[in-house]
Amino acid sequence: MAETDGNTNTAETSGLQLWLKINGGLYLGLGLVAYGVKFGLTWHDAGAPLTISDLKFHPYYNMIIILYFCMGPYLMMASADPAKHKALLSYNIWGMGFAHGIIATLAVFSHFEPLGYYGPSVFGDIPKTVGGINNWDKLLLACPTWFLLGTTNLVFVKKNLGSYLFPWEVVQAPTETAALTGQQIWLKINGALYLGLGLLAYGVKFGLTWHDAGKPLTISDLKFHPYYNMIIILYFIMGPYLLQASADPAQCKSLISYVIWAMGFAHGFIATLAVFSHFEPLGYYGPSIFGDIPKTVGGINNWDKLILACPTWFLLGFTSLYFAKKNLGSYLFPWEPVEKYEQLP
């Protein structure tokens, strides 16, 4: 098969185009696979592996799942003409593939307690520790999966687009403007916020963490969680992409669209659902500089996230949406065809 520069006017479908359809399908089915298999994939007790009748959800895991689920349709859309979606494909490789894999692997070799289901299963008795390693099962399945997906994407973009799509390569020959637009300024601000999200979240804690991360605004009392670190890394890596996109937003429309509809609205929606679900109070409750933090307010568990985390995701989404409409002339809905994106100024 002849190589292609990614244009839609090709006689044959490239390997990259086929792979993006497959990758998109995998992301769409990730929730079913993860909550079905469980073994080697979940960092909480989601129930006995391959047993649908024994199923336990976790807010953090659902937030990770929704970010990948939403990426699925974007990759399928990008498969029509990958060359027009280099920023999105780059983030999928370096953020959702390699960075996630690194953070997950580090978590295996950190001092976290065994996190997941351990005990009787269809595989036999699953031990908490193997070779002195807690969370050893993730080293068998979850960690290599992220690296495999990242590497597969990298091979195809190099073969068909002629580049490894490093984050600093996604914006080329930006359009010169007399003054920065509101969207360009906002993308710089949004990128900086994502870069600082880890410090902010693990510093403030109240209203932001769904695990006991320690007393709010108390650095000496700090507790990490693998899931939260995985969420943080996905946003942290997006930070530099938004800074790059600010040079010429028109070159990164699908990436900006993903930030709006997935990292903003979809995340906010899943977080809000979690507040009103039957999860136990998750976070730090007790004495703090704010006074005594109660587990429940008005009969609502996890009420503090309703005050801070949930509205934050919606606010970021609406702000990005406003500037996309104002400066690009579109709300950048995920289902808008590539051609419409390209016709915008």
MARGUGU-549284 format. One record per residue: x, z, y of N, C-alpha, C in turn. Coordinates in steps of 0.05 Angstrom, whole numbers. Atoms other than C-alpha are relative to their C-alpha. Example, Ala and Ser with C-alpha at 12.3 -4.5 7.8 and 13.67 -1.06 7.14 Angstrom:
<atoms>
((18 0 -24) (246 156 -90) (18 0 24))
((-16 -1 -24) (273 143 -21) (-15 14 22))
</atoms>
This chain:
<atoms>
((17 0 -24) (0 0 0) (18 0 25))
((-16 1 -25) (28 -18 68) (-5 24 17))
((4 -22 -19) (40 37 118) (-16 -9 24))
((17 6 -23) (-6 41 178) (7 18 23))
((-5 -16 -23) (1 66 248) (-24 18 6))
((23 -18 -4) (-66 102 240) (-23 -13 13))
((22 13 -13) (-109 51 276) (-22 -6 -21))
((23 6 18) (-179 38 247) (0 -28 -9))
((1 28 7) (-167 -37 245) (21 -6 -22))
((-18 4 22) (-131 -35 178) (-15 -11 -24))
((14 12 23) (-147 -74 115) (-3 21 -22))
((1 -20 21) (-133 -14 71) (0 28 12))
((0 -28 -8) (-143 61 76) (28 12 -8))
((-26 -12 5) (-77 98 82) (-1 25 -17))
((-2 -24 16) (-54 156 39) (-9 24 17))
((8 -22 -18) (-62 202 100) (-30 1 4))
((29 0 -3) (-133 180 110) (-15 12 -24))
((12 -10 24) (-151 194 38) (5 31 -2))
((-6 -28 3) (-115 261 39) (-16 17 20))
((15 -16 -20) (-150 284 103) (-29 4 -9))
((27 -3 12) (-217 272 68) (0 22 -21))
((-3 -20 21) (-193 314 9) (4 27 12))
((-6 -25 -13) (-164 368 53) (-25 12 14))
((24 -9 -13) (-228 371 94) (-20 10 -20))
((18 -9 21) (-269 377 30) (8 27 -11))
((-10 -26 10) (-224 434 6) (-7 22 19))
((7 -21 -19) (-235 472 70) (-29 6 1))
((29 -4 1) (-310 462 67) (-8 17 -24))
((6 -15 24) (-310 492 -3) (16 26 -3))
((-18 -23 2) (-260 547 12) (-15 26 -5))
((14 -25 3) (-311 602 18) (-11 4 -29))
((10 -1 27) (-343 586 -49) (22 5 -20))
((-23 -4 18) (-275 581 -84) (11 29 3))
((-13 -26 -4) (-247 644 -52) (-18 23 -10))
((18 -22 8) (-308 688 -64) (-9 -3 -30))
((5 4 29) (-317 657 -134) (23 9 -17))
((-24 -6 15) (-246 662 -160) (9 29 6))
((-8 -27 -10) (-226 724 -119) (29 6 -7))
((-27 -7 9) (-163 737 -161) (20 -17 15))
((-21 14 -13) (-102 719 -121) (-7 -11 28))
((8 12 -26) (-142 700 -59) (-11 20 20))
((12 -19 -19) (-176 762 -30) (18 25 2))
((-16 -24 -6) (-141 821 3) (-19 24 4))
((18 -22 2) (-202 865 -7) (-14 -1 -27))
((14 0 25) (-242 886 -67) (-26 -16 3))
((23 18 -3) (-289 826 -69) (-17 0 -26))
((14 -1 25) (-313 844 -139) (16 -12 -23))
((-14 11 23) (-292 823 -209) (2 -30 2))
((-5 29 -1) (-262 753 -212) (-20 -16 -16))
((18 18 14) (-308 695 -231) (-27 13 -8))
((25 -15 6) (-368 742 -228) (-16 0 26))
((16 2 -25) (-419 721 -175) (-18 24 4))
((17 -23 -2) (-463 781 -191) (14 24 12))
((-16 -21 -12) (-407 826 -167) (15 -11 24))
((-11 14 -23) (-394 802 -97) (-1 18 25))
((-2 -17 -23) (-369 841 -37) (14 -15 23))
((-11 15 -23) (-357 811 32) (17 18 17))
((-16 -15 -20) (-308 832 87) (-1 -16 26))
((1 15 -26) (-315 814 161) (24 -16 6))
((-25 14 -6) (-242 795 169) (1 -26 -17))
((-3 23 18) (-244 749 108) (-20 -22 8))
((20 19 -9) (-308 716 133) (9 -15 25))
((-10 13 -24) (-274 702 200) (22 -20 -6))
((-21 19 9) (-215 669 166) (-13 -24 -13))
((14 21 14) (-261 629 122) (-14 -19 19))
((14 18 -19) (-302 603 181) (19 -18 16))
((-19 17 -14) (-240 578 217) (9 -24 -17))
((-7 23 18) (-221 536 157) (-24 -17 -6))
((24 15 5) (-292 516 142) (-6 -20 22))
((5 18 -23) (-300 488 212) (21 -22 3))
((-20 21 -1) (-234 451 207) (-6 -23 -19))
((6 21 20) (-262 413 147) (-12 -25 12))
((12 24 -12) (-308 366 186) (19 -14 20))
((-18 12 -19) (-254 356 239) (21 -18 -15))
((-19 16 15) (-205 331 186) (-13 -25 -11))
((14 23 10) (-257 285 157) (-4 -20 23))
((3 18 -24) (-270 257 227) (27 -13 6))
((-26 11 -6) (-195 250 238) (10 -21 -20))
((-8 19 20) (-188 211 174) (-7 -29 8))
((7 27 -9) (-222 152 209) (23 -13 16))
((-22 10 -16) (-162 145 255) (19 22 7))
((-17 -23 -4) (-109 198 247) (18 -1 25))
((-18 2 -23) (-65 172 303) (-13 11 26))
((14 -10 -24) (-118 194 354) (-4 30 -1))
((5 -29 4) (-117 266 328) (26 15 -7))
((-26 -12 8) (-43 284 325) (2 29 6))
((-2 -29 -7) (-50 351 360) (-15 16 -21))
((16 -15 20) (-105 373 312) (14 0 -27))
((-14 1 25) (-66 349 251) (25 17 0))
((-24 -16 -3) (-3 383 276) (-7 30 -4))
((8 -28 2) (-39 449 283) (-8 7 -29))
((7 -5 28) (-68 442 213) (24 4 -17))
((-24 -2 16) (2 434 186) (15 26 6))
((-18 -22 -8) (42 486 225) (-14 26 4))
((14 -25 -4) (-12 537 240) (-15 8 -25))
((17 -7 22) (-63 535 184) (14 -3 -27))
((-15 3 25) (-12 516 131) (24 19 -1))
((-25 -15 3) (58 543 141) (0 28 13))
((0 -27 -13) (47 600 191) (-17 19 -16))
((17 -17 16) (-11 627 149) (15 8 -26))
((-15 -5 25) (32 621 86) (22 21 4))
((-22 -19 -5) (90 659 118) (-11 28 4))
((11 -26 -5) (46 716 143) (-11 12 -26))
((11 -10 26) (12 722 74) (23 9 -18))
((-23 -7 16) (80 722 39) (13 26 9))
((-12 -25 -11) (107 776 86) (-18 24 -8))
((18 -22 7) (45 817 71) (4 10 -29))
((-4 -7 28) (59 815 -4) (24 19 -2))
((-24 -16 2) (128 845 8) (2 23 21))
((1 -22 -19) (106 895 61) (-11 25 -15))
((7 -26 13) (83 967 48) (-30 4 -1))
((29 -3 2) (9 953 43) (-7 11 -28))
((11 -9 26) (-29 989 -12) (-11 -25 -15))
((12 22 15) (-55 944 -68) (-28 -6 12))
((25 8 -14) (-113 906 -34) (-12 -23 -17))
((14 20 17) (-162 869 -79) (-14 14 -22))
((13 -12 23) (-198 879 -144) (21 4 -22))
((-18 -6 22) (-158 913 -200) (-16 14 -22))
((15 -12 22) (-186 931 -268) (-9 -21 -20))
((10 19 20) (-226 897 -324) (-10 -26 13))
((9 26 -10) (-239 822 -315) (0 -19 -23))
((-1 21 20) (-247 757 -352) (28 -8 -8))
((-29 6 6) (-171 751 -349) (13 23 -15))
((-12 -24 12) (-162 820 -381) (2 21 22))
((-3 -21 -20) (-142 883 -345) (20 -8 21))
((-17 9 -22) (-113 866 -277) (14 25 12))
((-15 -23 -11) (-57 916 -257) (3 -1 30))
((-4 -1 -29) (-47 940 -186) (27 -10 8))
((-28 6 -7) (28 929 -188) (13 -15 -24))
((-16 15 20) (73 879 -225) (28 -2 11))
((-28 1 -9) (148 885 -221) (5 16 26))
((-3 -16 -24) (140 938 -168) (-12 -12 25))
((11 14 -23) (103 889 -123) (-30 5 2))
((29 -1 -6) (35 907 -93) (-10 -27 8))
((13 25 -8) (-13 850 -82) (15 -25 -12))
((-15 21 14) (28 808 -131) (-17 -25 -6))
((17 23 7) (-32 765 -148) (-2 -21 22))
((1 19 -23) (-32 734 -78) (25 -18 0))
((-24 15 2) (39 712 -91) (-2 -23 -20))
((5 20 20) (13 671 -149) (-18 -23 10))
((20 20 -7) (-44 635 -115) (-2 -5 30))
((5 4 -29) (-58 646 -40) (24 -10 14))
((-24 7 -16) (13 642 -13) (9 -29 -6))
((-8 28 5) (34 578 -50) (-20 -21 8))
((21 19 -8) (-33 546 -34) (4 -9 29))
((-4 7 -29) (-20 549 42) (24 -17 4))
((-24 16 -3) (50 522 34) (-4 -28 -12))
((5 26 13) (26 467 -13) (-17 -18 19))
((17 15 -18) (-28 445 36) (17 -10 25))
((-17 8 -23) (22 446 94) (19 -22 -7))
((-20 20 8) (74 407 56) (-13 -27 -6))
((14 25 6) (24 355 31) (-7 -15 26))
((6 13 -26) (0 342 102) (25 -10 13))
((-25 8 -13) (71 339 127) (11 -26 -12))
((-10 24 13) (90 286 75) (-16 -24 9))
((17 23 -7) (30 242 93) (3 -8 30))
((-3 7 -29) (38 247 169) (26 -14 5))
((-26 13 -3) (111 229 163) (-1 -29 -10))
((1 27 12) (96 170 118) (-17 -19 16))
((19 18 -13) (37 142 157) (0 1 30))
((-2 -2 -29) (49 166 228) (28 0 10))
((-29 2 -8) (125 166 227) (10 24 14))
((-8 -24 -14) (130 238 252) (-8 24 -16))
((8 -25 12) (129 309 227) (-20 16 18))
((20 -12 -19) (83 325 286) (7 29 7))
((-7 -27 -10) (122 385 310) (-17 6 25))
((18 -7 -23) (81 424 362) (9 -11 27))
((-10 10 -26) (125 400 419) (-1 -30 2))
((1 29 0) (114 327 400) (-29 -11 4))
((27 10 1) (38 323 404) (-10 -13 25))
((8 13 -25) (32 304 477) (23 -18 10))
((-21 19 -7) (71 241 496) (-8 -14 26))
((4 13 -25) (79 211 565) (-26 8 14))
((25 -10 -13) (26 255 599) (-6 -15 26))
((10 14 -24) (-16 223 653) (8 16 25))
((-7 -14 -25) (11 240 723) (-24 4 17))
((22 -6 -18) (-38 275 768) (11 13 25))
((-9 -10 -26) (-32 294 841) (-1 31 0))
((2 -29 2) (-55 365 826) (-12 7 -27))
((11 -9 26) (-72 405 764) (-30 3 2))
((29 -3 1) (-145 402 744) (-7 29 -9))
((8 -27 9) (-185 465 729) (4 3 -29))
((-4 -2 29) (-182 449 656) (29 4 -7))
((-29 -4 5) (-106 443 657) (9 29 5))
((-6 -28 -6) (-101 511 690) (-11 18 -21))
((12 -17 19) (-150 541 642) (14 -1 -27))
((-14 3 25) (-114 513 581) (26 17 0))
((-24 -17 -2) (-50 548 605) (-8 29 -2))
((9 -28 1) (-88 613 614) (-9 7 -29))
((10 -5 27) (-123 607 547) (23 1 -20))
((-24 0 18) (-57 590 512) (15 26 2))
((-14 -25 -4) (-24 651 543) (-16 24 -12))
((17 -21 12) (-83 695 521) (4 1 -30))
((-4 1 29) (-75 671 449) (28 10 -8))
((-28 -9 6) (0 684 451) (2 30 2))
((-1 -29 -4) (-13 755 474) (-21 15 -16))
((22 -13 14) (-72 768 428) (8 23 -18))
((-9 -21 18) (-33 808 377) (7 26 14))
((-6 -24 -15) (-5 856 429) (-25 13 12))
((24 -11 -11) (-72 863 462) (-18 13 -21))
((18 -10 21) (-111 873 398) (10 26 -12))
((-12 -24 13) (-63 923 366) (6 21 21))
((-3 -20 -21) (-55 958 434) (-26 13 7))
((26 -11 -7) (-127 966 454) (-15 11 -24))
((12 -8 26) (-156 969 383) (-30 3 3))
((29 -5 -3) (-224 995 406) (-15 -26 6))
((17 23 -4) (-276 941 400) (12 -26 -10))
((-14 24 8) (-226 891 371) (7 -1 -30))
((-10 0 27) (-204 914 302) (-23 10 -19))
((19 -7 21) (-247 918 239) (14 16 -22))
((-13 -19 18) (-199 966 205) (11 23 18))
((-11 -22 -15) (-170 1033 225) (29 -7 8))
((-26 8 -10) (-112 1007 267) (14 23 15))
((-12 -23 -14) (-99 1077 296) (-16 5 26))
((13 -8 -24) (-120 1111 360) (3 -22 22))
((-1 21 -21) (-137 1063 418) (22 7 20))
((-20 -3 -21) (-81 1052 469) (22 20 -8))
((-21 -19 9) (-33 1093 426) (19 -15 -19))
((-18 17 16) (26 1052 402) (13 16 -23))
((-13 -16 21) (55 1111 362) (-18 2 -25))
((18 -1 22) (-7 1108 318) (-10 -29 -5))
((5 29 4) (-8 1036 292) (-1 -7 -29))
((3 7 28) (-34 1010 226) (-9 -29 -1))
((5 29 3) (-33 936 206) (-18 -5 -23))
((17 9 23) (-79 897 160) (6 -29 -5))
((-7 28 5) (-61 832 125) (-20 -20 11))
((20 18 -11) (-127 798 143) (2 -4 30))
((-1 1 -30) (-121 816 216) (24 -15 9))
((-24 14 -7) (-50 791 218) (-3 -30 -4))
((4 29 5) (-73 724 189) (-18 -12 22))
((17 10 -22) (-127 717 242) (17 -2 25))
((-17 0 -24) (-77 736 296) (18 -24 0))
((-20 22 0) (-26 684 273) (-13 -27 5))
((14 25 -5) (-78 628 274) (-5 -4 30))
((4 2 -29) (-93 643 347) (27 -1 15))
((-26 0 -13) (-21 658 365) (13 -28 -1))
((-12 27 2) (2 589 339) (-16 -20 17))
((15 18 -17) (-55 556 377) (9 2 29))
((-8 -4 -27) (-27 585 441) (19 -22 11))
((-18 21 -9) (32 536 448) (-14 -28 0))
((14 26 0) (-14 478 429) (-17 -4 25))
((16 2 -24) (-60 494 487) (18 -4 25))
((-18 4 -22) (-1 499 534) (10 -29 0))
((-7 28 2) (21 430 509) (-23 -18 9))
((24 16 -7) (-50 403 516) (-5 0 29))
((5 -2 -29) (-52 426 588) (14 -22 15))
((-14 22 -13) (-3 370 605) (-17 -25 2))
((17 23 1) (-54 318 586) (-23 5 -20))
((22 -8 18) (-120 345 556) (-12 -24 -14))
((13 24 13) (-145 274 542) (13 -8 -26))
((-14 7 25) (-93 267 487) (-6 20 -22))
((4 -21 19) (-117 330 452) (-30 8 -2))
((28 -6 -1) (-193 324 453) (-11 14 -25))
((11 -12 24) (-206 340 380) (11 28 -4))
((-11 -27 1) (-159 401 384) (-16 18 18))
((15 -16 -20) (-195 426 446) (-29 5 -10))
((27 -3 12) (-262 413 412) (0 22 -22))
((-3 -20 21) (-239 456 353) (2 28 12))
((-4 -26 -14) (-218 512 400) (-27 10 10))
((26 -7 -11) (-287 511 432) (-20 9 -22))
((22 -3 19) (-333 505 372) (7 17 -24))
((-8 -16 23) (-293 539 317) (12 27 9))
((-14 -24 -7) (-246 589 349) (-15 16 21))
((17 -14 -20) (-297 607 403) (-27 7 -12))
((28 -6 7) (-369 600 382) (-4 8 -29))
((3 -6 28) (-364 600 306) (11 28 -7))
((-12 -27 4) (-318 661 306) (-18 21 12))
((17 -19 -13) (-363 696 355) (-26 5 -16))
((25 -2 15) (-425 681 313) (4 16 -25))
((-6 -15 25) (-393 707 248) (5 29 6))
((-5 -28 -8) (-369 770 284) (-25 14 7))
((26 -12 -8) (-438 783 313) (-17 5 -25))
((14 -4 25) (-470 773 245) (11 25 -15))
((-12 -23 14) (-421 824 216) (-9 27 12))
((9 -25 -13) (-442 876 268) (-27 8 -11))
((27 -6 8) (-514 871 245) (-4 -3 -31))
((1 0 29) (-497 867 170) (3 28 -10))
((0 -27 12) (-492 925 122) (28 10 -5))
((-27 -10 4) (-418 937 128) (2 29 10))
((-6 -27 -9) (-394 1008 133) (14 -1 26))
((-16 0 -25) (-364 1029 200) (29 -6 -6))
((-28 10 5) (-297 992 202) (15 2 27))
((-15 -3 -24) (-246 1014 253) (9 29 3))
((-8 -28 -5) (-220 1078 284) (-23 14 13))
((21 -17 -12) (-271 1132 298) (10 29 0))
((-10 -28 -3) (-255 1202 324) (11 4 28))
((-12 -6 -26) (-215 1232 381) (16 -23 12))
((-15 21 -13) (-186 1183 432) (2 6 29))
((-2 -4 -29) (-168 1176 505) (-27 -6 13))
((27 6 -11) (-240 1151 514) (-19 23 -7))
((18 -21 10) (-267 1215 483) (-4 -4 -29))
((5 2 28) (-296 1222 414) (-16 -26 -5))
((13 25 6) (-313 1153 386) (-18 3 -24))
((18 -3 23) (-376 1156 342) (0 -24 -18))
((2 22 19) (-384 1114 279) (-24 -18 5))
((25 15 -3) (-454 1093 297) (-12 6 27))
((14 -3 -26) (-491 1081 363) (-26 -16 -3))
((26 13 2) (-565 1065 363) (-6 -10 -28))
((4 9 28) (-563 1059 287) (16 -24 -7))
((-17 24 5) (-512 1002 293) (28 8 -8))
((-28 -3 8) (-447 1006 253) (16 -21 15))
((-19 19 -13) (-387 973 285) (-10 -10 27))
((12 5 -26) (-423 976 352) (21 -7 21))
((-21 5 -20) (-356 975 390) (8 -29 1))
((-7 28 0) (-343 903 368) (-21 -17 16))
((21 13 -15) (-409 884 400) (5 1 30))
((-6 -3 -28) (-382 908 466) (24 -17 9))
((-25 14 -8) (-314 873 465) (6 -25 -15))
((-9 24 16) (-295 826 408) (-20 -23 1))
((21 22 2) (-361 787 401) (-3 -15 27))
((2 15 -25) (-371 772 475) (25 -15 9))
((-26 14 -8) (-297 754 483) (1 -28 -12))
((-1 26 12) (-302 697 433) (-19 -20 13))
((20 17 -13) (-365 670 465) (9 -7 29))
((-9 5 -27) (-335 677 535) (22 -22 0))
((-21 20 2) (-273 638 515) (-11 -28 -7))
((12 25 8) (-316 585 482) (-15 -13 23))
((16 11 -22) (-362 576 542) (18 -9 23))
((-18 8 -21) (-304 574 591) (14 -27 -6))
((-12 26 9) (-269 519 551) (-20 -22 1))
((21 20 -1) (-335 483 545) (-6 -10 28))
((6 7 -28) (-347 484 620) (21 -19 10))
((-21 17 -11) (-279 455 636) (2 -27 -15))
((0 26 14) (-284 402 581) (-21 -19 12))
((21 16 -12) (-349 378 611) (7 -9 28))
((-6 6 -28) (-324 381 682) (23 -20 2))
((-24 16 -4) (-257 347 672) (3 -23 -20))
((-1 22 19) (-267 304 609) (-27 -14 -3))
((26 12 0) (-340 289 619) (-15 2 -26))
((13 -2 26) (-361 313 550) (2 29 -9))
((-1 -26 13) (-378 377 512) (17 -1 -25))
((-18 3 24) (-333 350 456) (-13 12 -25))
((13 -9 25) (-384 363 401) (16 -11 -23))
((-16 9 23) (-350 358 333) (-9 -26 -12))
((10 25 13) (-395 301 311) (2 -25 18))
((-4 24 -18) (-379 256 371) (21 -18 -13))
((-18 19 13) (-346 193 344) (26 -3 15))
((-26 4 -12) (-273 178 357) (-2 -19 23))
((2 20 -21) (-293 118 399) (-9 12 26))
((10 -13 -25) (-331 162 448) (22 17 13))
((-23 -15 -11) (-271 208 455) (19 -18 15))
((-20 17 -11) (-227 149 470) (-10 -14 26))
((11 13 -24) (-274 120 523) (0 18 24))
((1 -19 -22) (-272 183 564) (25 -3 18))
((-24 3 -18) (-226 183 625) (21 20 -6))
</atoms>
